Amino acid sequence: MRNANFIDRDKLYSMLHGTPPTKTRLAEILEKSRQLKGLSLAEVAELLLVDDAEGRRSILDAAEYCKNEIYGRRLVLFAPIYTGNACVNNCVYCGFRRDNKSLRRKVLTLDEVETEALHLLRMGHKRALLICGESPRNGIDYMVEAIRRTYAARDEKGSTIRRINVELAPMSVEDYARLKAEKIGTYVCFQETYDPVEYAKYHPEGTPKADYLNRLTCMDRAMEGGIDDVGIGVLFGLADHRFEILALMEHARHLEEDFGCGPHTVSFPRIEPAEGTPFSQPENLPHPVGDDDFMKIVAIIRIAMPYTGIIISTRERSAMRDQLVRYGASQISAASETNPGGYDEEGDHTAASPYEKTGDTGAQFTLGDHRSLDEVVSAMVDGGYIPSFCTGCYRKGRVGADFMDLAKPGLIKEYCKPNAMFTFREYLEDYASPSTREKGLRLLRQLAQTFPREELRQRVESTLEKIGEGQRDLYF
């Protein structure tokens, strides 16, 4: 295995003991970030040391600039399908941990997987993330069939899931090749924490996940297996969040150097209380990350890795997600359920209980945003954002290094904005409430006039009209 351990723990922690940059130095770093070419590890370390209000504000302003330049007002929406909560691991922070006896273990049948996909389709979703605990009951053979059944689901309007990402435990190169053959989008696996000392505390020996290096190198094997797009992340709050940011940078550098392409996405889950764990109450969380620090580190990754997607889940409250979208997030989940079969249960999505609608199969973590998909879309329109269900790049082969070749000179914009608008028009026609449809169509009419090239503007308007007349799945 090439560069098996590319995380130098002592080096990264030592970089956090310096002095904060002067105002002049901070301005130099942020001016460089506005060139949209990223930052070095040392420059990111300097930003992590900024702790005054004025300096933080400057970082957020730079991140907002970079986000707008690259992503504009687009925001991708998706939802997870939890296929099972059976797990052989005993991670002390996870509600699915082996020793949690308060929930019934459940692995969805393939019929149930398809039913969950149908529920997402009937909301209007087109992108799904398949996720499960690590167990022989939902190994690679099961996941291959689950992917096939998810793609096969078709609702009454003829809609299908157009892109499946997977968040699965580390596996062999051969098994990654099998996932690739099933036309997955991004393979996601979180390191949880890059600090090997802290990692050992949270992942007891005798379980597969206790192997730090096996998890650290899983993206190498995924890329060797032919997967173009990988997504990395940590569970913020298990160790010093500043160390984790530097480690994420090192992981991205490693992938870039060895495979020619860094991560397609970086996820930012924050640890939340989970039933049946030592961290069932907020006061017991090991290294809690406050809102101001969380916004700052999201902003830092946005300017340090400008073309990488940043994912924020429904762990976060709606007000916090609105802020994170402004300063860096480019993808969010919506109307999520985090227990197997959760979409097929009856219940109130708006109830305040953190363990709402979980039945006896339990939830992996506490939800912060309980809004429906239509409510999320409505709020996005109010903020001037384009809700995007686009999957065009994946089906056109604009992935991995090819995507970055288009993204870095800014050429990808001519695909992404129109395709986002097309998928939004589909949602408005087929699934939106009347009020959301009315204001959404108004937003699309305004956006259609913002294309500087007349030829592109006419193509966009023509395609939007075709969708309004009943055509579907049109993309550039």
N, C-alpha and C positions, 0 to 999 in steps of 0.2 A: 504494500500500500504506500503510495507516494505521500511524503510529508505527513505521516500518520497523526502526529500531534503538532498542529500549527498554532496552538494557543499557548503563548508564553505567559503564564499567570503572573510571575514576579515582575516581568517587564511591564505588563499592562497596569498593574496596581501602582508601580513606581511612577507611571506617567500621571497619576492622579495626585501626586504630592508636590507638584510644581506651584508656581504662583499664577494667579489669573492674568490674562493678557491686559496690557494697557488699552486705553480707549483707541489709541492710534493703531495698535496691533490688531485689536478686534475689528476695527473698520477695514483693515487690509484683508483679513480673512474673509469677512462677509462680502467685500467687493469681489474677491476671487470667486466666491460661491455664485455670484450673479452671472458669471460666465458659463455656468451650467456644465462644468467639467469635473465637478466633485472636489473633495478635499482629501488631504493626507491624514494618516493616523495621528500624527503629531498635532495637526491643526484641529482635529476633532477633540483631542485631549485638552487643548487650550479652551475650546468652547465649553467643554464640560466643567471647567473650573470657574466659569462666569456665574456669579451669584447675585449681582446687584440688579435692581429692577430695570434700570436703563439698558444694561447689557442684555438682559433677557429679552426686553422689548425689541432690541436691534436684531437678535437672532430670529425672533418670530416674524419680524418684517421681511427679513431676507428669505425665510422659508415660504412666506406667502407669495413673494415675487417668483421664486423658483417653481412653486406649485402651479401658479397661474400660467407661467411661460410654457410649461411642459404639458400640463393636463387641462389647462383652461378651466371651464366650469363642469367638466365631465366627472361623474362619480359612479363607479361600477357597483352594482348590487348583486348579492348572492345569498344563499341560505345553506346551512349544513343539514345533512341527513345522518343522524347517528344510527348506525346499523347494529350496534351492540354495546352493552356495558360489561360484558364478561372480560376479565383481565387477570393475567397471571402476575402482574406487577403490583407493588405495594407502595406506590409513590405517596408520601405522607400528605400531600396537598390536594389530592384528587379524590372526588367523590366516588369514582369507579374503582378505587383501590381494593385489592384482594381482601383486606381485613375489614372492610365496611360491611357489616352484617345487616344493615338497616334497609337494604334494597334487594329486590328480586333481580337476579341476573337474567338478561334477555338478549338473545341474538335474533334479529328479525328474520323471518322466512323470506325467500325471494319474492313471494307474493306481497308480503308486507313492505319490502323495500320499494316495490313498484307503486304500492298505495301511497307511501310517503312522497314519492316523486310526483304522483298525481296531485296531492295536496299542494305542493309547491307550484305546480303548473297552474292550478286553479286560482292561486293568488296572483300569478303573473310572472313568476320567476322563470328564468331560462338557464341559470347557472347554479350548479349544486356542488357542494363539498361533501364527499363521502368520508366518514370518520368513524372509528371504533376503538375499543380497547384491544390490547394485545392478547390473543387467545387462540388456541388450536381450533376453536369453533368458528373463527372468522379469519382463517388464513388466506393465502393467495388464491386458492381454488374458489373459495367462497367469494372473495372480493372481485374476481374476474366476472363471476356470474352476476354479482350485485351491480357492477358497472353496466353490464349488458342489459339487465332489467331496467335500470334507471334510464338508459338511453332509449329503451323500447317503450317507455310510458308515453301515452298520448291522451290528452284531455279531450273534452267534447268539442273544443274549437280547433282541434288538430295540432295543438302546440306540443312540442317536445322539449326535453332538456337538451340544450345545444352544446353544453360544455360541462364536463365533470372534472373537478380537481379531487385529489385524494389526500387525506392526512392519515398516514399509516406508519406503523413501527418499522424500524430498519429491516432490510431484507437483503437477499443476494443479488448480484448483477443479473443473474438469469431471471429472477422474479421481477426485477425492475423492467427487464425487456418484455415480460408478459404484460405488465401494466401499459407500457408504451404501445404494444400491439392492440390494446383495447381503446386507443385514441383518447387517453386521458389528457388533460391540459397540464396543470402544474402538480408536481409531487411536493407535498409539504411535510416537514417533520421538524419539530422544535427541539433544540438542545435542552430546553428548560432552564438550565444555567450553564454557562461556559466555565464557571469556577469549579475545578475538579474536586476541591476540598468540600465545598458546599454541596456539590452534586452527590457525593458519597453519603451525606447526611440525609438527603431526601429520597434516595433510591437504595433501599436495603439490599445487602448481598443476597445471593441466591435467586435473584430474578433477572430476566434478560436485560432489563433496562439498567441494571447496575453497571453494565459495561459502558463506561464513559466514551472510550475510543470508538467502540462499535457505532455508537450514536453519532459521534462527531464526524465520522467518515462516511456516513450513509449517503450524503449527497454526491460524493465521489463515485460510489457504486451506481447511484441512480443515473448519473451522466454517462458512466461507462456502459450502462444498459440502454442508452439511447434516448433518455428523457431530456428534452431540450430545456424545459423551464422547471426550476426548483424554487421552493419557498422556504426561507429560514425564519427563525424567531426564537425568543426566549419567553419564559413566564416571569415578567418583571415583578420583583418583590422577593425572589428567592436569594438574591445576593445584591451587592452594590450595583445599582442600575447604571452607574457611570462605567464600571468595569464591563458590564454586559454590552454597552454600546461599542466600546473599543473592540471587544471580542467579535461582535457582529461585523465590524469593519474588517477584521482579520480573516474571518470566514469568507467574506465577499472577495477579498484580495486573493485568497487561496484558490477559490473557484475560477476567478478571472485568469490567474496565472497558469493554472493547470489545465483548464478546459476552455479558455477563451471567452467565457461569459459568466458574469456574476449572477446572483440570485434574481429571479424575476420579481419576487415579492419578499418583503420583510413584515412579519406580523408582530403586533404590539399588544398581546394580552397582559392584563394586570391581574395579579393574584387576587382572588375573591374568596370569601368564606365558602366552604364546601361541607355539606352534611356528612357525618361519619369520618371526619378527619380531625387532627389536632388543631386545625385552623378553621373551626366552625364558627368562630366569632372574630370580628374585625380586630379586636385588641390583641389577638394571638398571632397575627400575621408577622412573619420573620423580619422582612425588610420593606415595609410599606413605602410606596412611591406616591407622594402627594400630587395633586392636580397640576400645580405649577411646574414641578420637576417633570411630570409626564408630558406636558405640552412641550417643554423645552427639548426633551430627548427625541420626541417625534420630529420636531422642527430640525434638529441637528442631523438626523438621518436623511431628512428630505434634502437638505442642502449638500450633505456629504455624498449621497448616492442618488443624484437627482432623477435618474430615469427608472429607478426601482419602485415598484408599486408598494404602497404602505397600506396594510389591512388593519382595520379596527372592528372588533366584534361587538355583539350586544352585551358583553360584560359591562361596557361603559354606559352611563346615563345619556339620555338624548342631548342634554345641554352640553356635556363634555364632548360628545361626538361632533356636534356642530362646530365646536372650536377646533377639534383635531382635523376636521375636513378642511378648514380654512388654512391651517398651517402645515399640512402634509399628507393626510390620509387621502388615498385615491380609490379605495375599495372598502365597503362596509357590508356586513351581513344585516339582514332585516327580517323581522318576524320569526326569529330563530327559536327552535326548541332543542334542548340539549340532552334529551333522553330518548332511548329507542322507542319509536312509535309515537312520539310526542305530537306530531301533526294530526294523528288520527284519533286523539283523545278529545273529549268535550271539556270545555272549561273557559274561564275568563282570562283572556290575554292581558287585561289591564289590572288584574288584582295585584295587591302590594306584596303578598307573601313571596319571599325569595325562592321558595320551592314550589311555586304554583304550577299546576298542570303536569306534575311529574308522575302521578300514580304511584305504584310501588316499585317502579324501575329506576327511580331516582334521577337527579340531575347532576351533571358533571360539575357545574359551578353556578353561582348566583347570577341571574340576569339583571342588567341595569336598565335596558331599553325594552319595554313590553309593547311597543306600538305595532300595529299591523303594517303590512307592506304599503297599503294605500296611504296610511298616515305618514309613513316615512317619505314616500314619494311626494305627497302634498307639501310637506315641510321643505323638501329639497327645492321644489318649484318656487315656493315663497322666497327662498334664499337665492334664486337665480341659477340653481344648478341643473344640469341635464342628467336625469336618472338614466343610467346606461345598463342594458342587459346584453351588450355587444359580445359576440364571440367570433367576429369576422377574421381577426388576425390568425387565430388558431386554425380555422378551416382554410385559410388562404396560405398557410405555411409561414406566416410572418412571426416566427418564434425564435427563442434563443438568441444566438449571435445575429441572425438575420433581422430580428426585431430591433436590436440595439443599433444595427447599422442604419436603420431608418430613423430611429428615435433620436440619436445623438445630433444629427444635423437638422432635426426638426421636421423631417419629411413625413413622419407618421401622423402628424396632425390632420393631413388631408384625408386620411382614412378614419381616424378615431372620432373626430367630431361628427361627421356625417353618419357614421354607423351608430353612434350613440343616439343621435336624433331619430334614426329609423327604428331602432328597437324601442325607443320611448314612444314613438307614434303607435307602434303595435300595442304596447301596454295600454295606452289611452283608448284605443279603439276596442280592445277586447276585455279589459279587466278593471279599468279605473272607475271610481265613483263619478257621478255626474259633475260634481264640483271640481274634482281633480282633473277630469277630462277637459273641462272648459278652460281652466287657467293653464293647463299643460299645452293645449293647442295654441293658446295665445303666445306662450313662451316660444314654441316652435316657429311660429310666424315671425317673431322678432329675430330669432337666431338665424333664420334662413337669409335674412338681409345682411348678415355680418360677414359673409364670405367675400374677400376682396376680389377674387377672380370671377368674372361673370359666367364663364363656362361652368365652373364648379357650382356656383349658386343655382344655375338653371338645372343641373343634374340633381342637386339635392332637392329642389322644389318638385321636380318631376317625380322623383322616387317617393317623396312624402305623399304626393297625390295618389300614386299607385297603391301605397299602403292604405290610404283612406278609402280607396275603392275595393279593397279586399285582398290585394296581393300580400304575401308574407315572406319573411326571411330573405329580404333584399339587403345586400351589403356590397361595399366596394372592396 
